[in-house]
């Protein structure tokens, strides 16, 4: 592993997309161990989905969010087939605006429903949508949406470089669902861990994250150097 230490402005800028019933603050808190591992190479920007998940009666309102819903009643289950996707367009608009205002971003880190949403962003980019320009994506516990509205996103292979992270004992998003999403990507790496529905950050996973990110960090450094030498 390289001993390069990045200046803040030289780091990889990564947009972080939370899971269902989370928000930017919750996701940031739950990525603490991973953030420590990758801080040498990354500057992370956490955003919240625009669609609020209504708390159940008697439940504390924790400002939980979702990127889209699988019912007209604004609920979501990854395993639920559906003919609707309320909230998706609003989410696409929020991400596009974030990239416009705070970008450019080198990559995306996304978890669970956020990873499924990020895969949709990849599909749109590969189909010529210029609103979501990123070089790589890390998809943790991702899956294919079962909404018929999203079927067109899974027709063609996607060549955007990806790292797919999933656990053998994930009881929320089964490993098979993440593997089904993986099949769509033609330039992918896999981090398969023995755990469940979380972002793994122990020693065996550390090496894979760092190797993946160091490649893009070094590439960014080289491109920056080339630009400087080309200036008059």
WOPEPE-V958016 format. One record per residue. N is the residue number from 0. RES is the residue in one small letter. OMEGA is omega in radians with two decimals (999 if undefined). D_LAST is the distance of its C-alpha to the last C-alpha in Angstrom with 2 decimals. Layout:
n={N N}
res={RES RES}
omega={OMEGA OMEGA}
d_last={D_LAST D_LAST}
This chain:
n={0 1 2 3 4 5 6 7 8 9 10 11 12 13 14 15 16 17 18 19 20 21 22 23 24 25 26 27 28 29 30 31 32 33 34 35 36 37 38 39 40 41 42 43 44 45 46 47 48 49 50 51 52 53 54 55 56 57 58 59 60 61 62 63 64 65 66 67 68 69 70 71 72 73 74 75 76 77 78 79 80 81 82 83 84 85 86 87 88 89 90 91 92 93 94 95 96 97 98 99 100 101 102 103 104 105 106 107 108 109 110 111 112 113 114 115 116 117 118 119 120 121 122 123 124 125 126 127 128 129 130 131 132 133 134 135 136 137 138 139 140 141 142 143 144 145 146 147 148 149 150 151 152 153 154 155 156 157 158 159 160 161 162 163 164 165 166 167 168 169 170 171 172 173 174 175 176 177 178 179 180 181 182 183 184 185 186 187 188 189 190 191 192 193 194 195 196 197 198 199 200 201 202 203 204 205 206 207 208 209 210 211 212 213 214 215 216 217 218 219 220 221 222 223 224 225 226 227 228 229 230 231}
res={x x x x x x x x x x x x x x x x x x x x x x x x x x x x x x x x x x x x x x x x x x x x x x x x x x x x x x x x x x x x x x x x x x x x x x x x x x x x x x x x x x x x x x x x x x x x x x x x x x x x x x x x x x x x x x x x x x x x x x x x x x x x x x x x x x x x x x x x x x x x x x x x x x x x x x x x x x x x x x x x x x x x x x x x x x x x x x x x x x x x x x x x x x x x x x x x x x x x x x x x x x x x x x x x x x x x x x x x x x x x x x x x x x x x x x x x}
omega={-3.10 3.09 -3.14 3.02 -3.03 2.91 -3.05 -3.08 -3.11 -3.07 3.05 3.12 -3.01 3.08 -3.06 -3.02 -3.00 3.10 3.12 -3.09 3.01 2.96 -3.07 -3.10 -3.13 -3.11 3.11 3.14 -3.08 3.10 -3.06 -3.11 3.13 -3.14 3.12 -3.11 -2.97 -3.02 3.14 -3.03 -2.91 2.94 -2.98 3.08 -3.11 3.10 3.11 3.04 -3.11 -3.02 -3.09 3.04 -3.11 3.13 3.07 -3.13 -3.13 -3.12 3.11 3.12 -3.11 -3.13 3.12 -3.01 3.07 -3.11 2.95 3.12 -3.14 3.07 3.07 3.14 3.08 2.99 -3.10 2.94 -3.11 -3.08 -3.04 3.02 -3.00 3.04 3.13 3.08 -3.10 3.11 -3.06 -3.10 3.09 3.13 3.09 -3.14 3.14 -3.13 3.12 3.14 3.11 3.12 -3.14 -3.05 -3.02 -3.10 0.11 3.09 3.08 -3.07 3.12 2.96 -3.02 -3.04 2.98 3.11 3.06 3.10 3.06 3.10 3.11 3.07 3.06 3.08 3.10 3.14 3.12 3.10 -3.11 3.11 3.05 3.09 -3.04 -3.07 -2.99 -3.07 3.04 -3.09 -3.11 -3.13 3.03 -3.06 -3.12 -3.12 3.13 3.14 3.03 3.05 3.11 3.04 3.11 3.11 -3.05 -3.04 -3.09 -3.13 -3.04 -3.11 -3.03 3.07 -3.13 -3.03 3.12 -3.13 -3.08 2.94 -3.10 -3.09 3.11 -3.04 -3.13 -3.05 3.12 -3.12 3.13 3.06 -3.10 3.13 -3.12 3.11 3.10 3.11 3.09 3.08 3.13 -3.10 -3.10 -3.01 -3.05 -3.13 -2.94 2.97 -3.07 2.96 -3.14 -3.09 -3.06 -3.03 -3.03 -2.98 3.14 3.08 -3.10 -3.10 3.09 -3.01 -3.12 -3.13 -3.07 -3.09 -3.10 3.08 -3.04 3.11 3.13 -3.08 -3.14 3.09 -3.09 3.09 3.13 3.11 3.12 3.11 -3.13 3.13 3.11 3.11 3.13 3.12 -3.13 -3.12 -3.14 -3.12 -3.14 999}
d_last={34.37 31.08 31.11 27.67 27.90 25.55 24.31 25.70 22.45 21.76 25.23 26.37 27.47 30.86 33.20 36.81 39.61 43.16 46.43 49.37 51.23 48.31 45.61 42.32 44.23 46.70 44.11 42.03 45.23 46.16 42.86 43.16 43.64 40.84 38.43 39.15 38.48 35.07 33.73 31.40 29.34 30.07 30.03 32.95 33.69 37.36 38.66 42.22 43.64 44.93 48.39 50.95 53.63 56.90 58.88 62.33 65.34 65.70 62.29 59.87 56.90 53.87 51.43 51.04 48.77 48.34 45.75 48.55 52.32 54.63 57.43 57.95 59.37 55.93 56.66 54.89 55.90 53.66 56.76 57.89 57.57 56.81 56.27 54.36 51.14 51.23 48.18 45.62 43.93 43.73 42.10 39.51 38.68 38.37 35.98 33.83 33.75 32.96 29.97 28.78 29.33 28.61 26.44 24.65 26.94 26.41 30.13 33.69 36.65 39.94 43.64 46.78 46.89 43.27 42.49 44.42 42.45 39.10 40.29 40.85 37.26 36.19 38.53 37.22 33.61 34.76 36.61 33.53 33.78 30.26 31.46 31.45 28.17 28.49 27.78 31.08 34.44 37.14 40.56 43.44 46.96 45.73 48.00 48.30 49.55 53.05 52.62 53.16 50.49 47.91 49.17 46.32 43.82 45.56 45.91 42.74 41.08 37.97 35.12 33.21 33.32 36.11 38.12 41.74 43.87 47.63 50.86 54.06 56.26 54.43 57.31 55.24 52.89 54.57 52.55 53.48 51.76 48.46 48.88 49.46 46.12 44.47 45.76 43.54 40.28 39.14 36.45 38.33 39.42 42.66 43.81 47.58 49.37 53.11 53.08 53.43 51.57 48.87 45.43 46.27 44.55 46.67 45.72 46.07 43.70 41.16 39.88 39.30 37.40 35.13 34.46 33.61 31.27 29.66 28.58 26.71 25.39 23.98 22.51 20.78 19.45 18.09 16.41 14.83 13.61 12.24 10.28 8.81 8.01 6.46 3.83 0.00}
